[in-house]
Amino acid sequence: MLRLSVNKNEYLMVGQDVRITFLGGNENTLKLMVDAPREINVARGKAIEKRASAKQHVEEEKCLA
């Protein structure tokens, strides 16, 4: 795991194709820009967790039926 402090408009490269730029923020939020090829799936953690929870709920309903 990598933990670092960055300044506005600094960026990280993930591999050769993904660039994450830090646009700024405040005490509660951080604004990022992710530049990645269309073939790479970029998703928020909340969205992934919500989909997993919904899928689990559907599977539980199937077991009860």
Rosetta silent file (secondary structure, phi, psi, omega in degrees, C-alpha in Angstrom):
SEQUENCE: MLRLSVNKNEYLMVGQDVRITFLGGNENTLKLMVDAPREINVARGKAIEKRASAKQHVEEEKCLA
SCORE:     score description
SCORE:     0.000 S_00000001
   1 L     0.000  142.764  179.838    0.000    0.000    0.000 S_00000001
   2 L  -115.955  127.859  176.472    1.214    3.496   -0.820 S_00000001
   3 L  -125.415  127.801 -178.167    0.303    6.506    1.297 S_00000001
   4 L  -150.241  161.983  174.608    1.465    9.958    0.278 S_00000001
   5 L  -104.476  139.210 -177.801    0.762   13.648    0.454 S_00000001
   6 L  -132.673  159.546  174.585    0.332   15.520   -2.792 S_00000001
   7 L  -101.598  162.358  178.301   -0.119   19.066   -3.978 S_00000001
   8 L   -54.206  138.503  178.588   -2.771   20.318   -6.372 S_00000001
   9 L    70.625    6.701  170.043   -2.196   19.213   -9.990 S_00000001
  10 L   -77.370  159.936 -178.839    0.348   16.535   -9.044 S_00000001
  11 E  -141.753  161.445  173.981   -0.341   13.147  -10.552 S_00000001
  12 E  -118.089  144.744  172.491    0.378    9.447  -10.192 S_00000001
  13 E  -107.133  131.672  174.816    0.922    7.014  -13.018 S_00000001
  14 E  -111.568  108.646 -171.460   -0.427    3.474  -12.650 S_00000001
  15 L    66.144 -151.201  179.468    1.400    1.425  -15.229 S_00000001
  16 L  -101.077   -7.414 -170.862    1.905    3.297  -18.483 S_00000001
  17 L  -112.708  -16.936 -173.513   -1.753    3.949  -19.264 S_00000001
  18 E  -113.494  124.102  179.867   -3.502    5.276  -16.140 S_00000001
  19 E  -119.747  126.066  178.058   -2.918    8.780  -14.845 S_00000001
  20 E  -112.808  115.587 -178.354   -4.531   10.022  -11.603 S_00000001
  21 E  -106.115  133.247  178.650   -4.396   13.807  -11.183 S_00000001
  22 E   -91.374  115.265 -174.527   -5.152   15.482   -7.855 S_00000001
  23 E   -93.255  -11.270 -179.508   -7.284   18.552   -8.525 S_00000001
  24 E   126.814 -163.971  179.924   -7.581   19.759   -4.939 S_00000001
  25 E   157.234 -166.229  176.975  -10.171   19.444   -2.240 S_00000001
  26 L  -136.935 -161.587 -177.220  -10.909   20.343    1.317 S_00000001
  27 L   -60.865  -32.177 -174.764  -10.997   18.702    4.715 S_00000001
  28 L  -104.414  -20.907 -176.296  -13.797   16.290    3.750 S_00000001
  29 L  -135.101  158.472  176.489  -13.348   15.625    0.039 S_00000001
  30 E  -132.379  132.212  179.637  -10.625   15.152   -2.514 S_00000001
  31 E  -100.856  127.257 -179.773  -11.112   15.797   -6.220 S_00000001
  32 E  -124.076  153.757  170.215   -9.373   13.425   -8.609 S_00000001
  33 E  -123.967  126.594  179.323   -9.276   13.041  -12.351 S_00000001
  34 E  -110.054  120.215  177.771   -8.623    9.546  -13.702 S_00000001
  35 E  -109.840  108.047 -176.839   -7.377    9.310  -17.268 S_00000001
  36 L  -141.554  153.634  175.793   -7.486    5.685  -18.395 S_00000001
  37 L   -61.720  153.825 -178.837   -8.148    3.774  -21.613 S_00000001
  38 L   -59.207  -27.392 -177.503  -11.762    2.697  -22.175 S_00000001
  39 L   -70.325  -16.516 -178.093  -10.729   -0.957  -21.755 S_00000001
  40 L   -96.303  123.401  179.794   -9.881   -0.341  -18.098 S_00000001
  41 L   -78.359  123.892  175.893  -12.815   -0.416  -15.705 S_00000001
  42 L  -118.683  121.537 -177.339  -12.707    2.460  -13.198 S_00000001
  43 L  -142.296  147.140  175.067  -15.317    2.320  -10.433 S_00000001
  44 L   -71.021  148.327  177.310  -15.856    3.874   -7.010 S_00000001
  45 H   -57.910  -40.220  179.606  -15.594    1.559   -4.033 S_00000001
  46 H   -60.315  -40.613 -179.296  -19.147    2.474   -2.984 S_00000001
  47 H   -66.888  -40.323  178.984  -20.509    1.397   -6.371 S_00000001
  48 H   -63.888  -45.622 -179.975  -18.665   -1.933   -6.226 S_00000001
  49 H   -64.211  -39.153 -179.928  -19.937   -2.611   -2.696 S_00000001
  50 H   -64.670  -43.375  178.302  -23.510   -1.666   -3.664 S_00000001
  51 H   -63.144  -42.089  179.814  -23.468   -4.054   -6.648 S_00000001
  52 H   -64.258  -40.515  179.223  -22.041   -6.863   -4.502 S_00000001
  53 H   -65.140  -42.807  179.133  -24.707   -6.289   -1.846 S_00000001
  54 H   -64.161  -41.068  179.222  -27.492   -6.298   -4.451 S_00000001
  55 H   -64.293  -42.440  178.743  -26.131   -9.499   -5.997 S_00000001
  56 H   -63.109  -40.534  179.190  -25.967  -11.162   -2.585 S_00000001
  57 H   -61.964  -43.767  178.631  -29.557  -10.094   -1.865 S_00000001
  58 H   -62.382  -43.003 -179.863  -30.763  -11.622   -5.153 S_00000001
  59 H   -65.459  -37.924  177.841  -28.939  -14.883   -4.408 S_00000001
  60 H   -65.175  -39.332  178.360  -30.469  -15.019   -0.903 S_00000001
  61 H   -63.526  -38.766  178.444  -33.940  -14.490   -2.391 S_00000001
  62 H   -63.396  -39.483 -179.519  -33.362  -17.390   -4.797 S_00000001
  63 H   -67.830  -32.198 -179.030  -32.398  -19.673   -1.907 S_00000001
  64 H   -78.437  -20.363 -176.599  -35.550  -18.781    0.006 S_00000001
  65 L   -78.150    0.000    0.000  -37.820  -19.453   -2.970 S_00000001
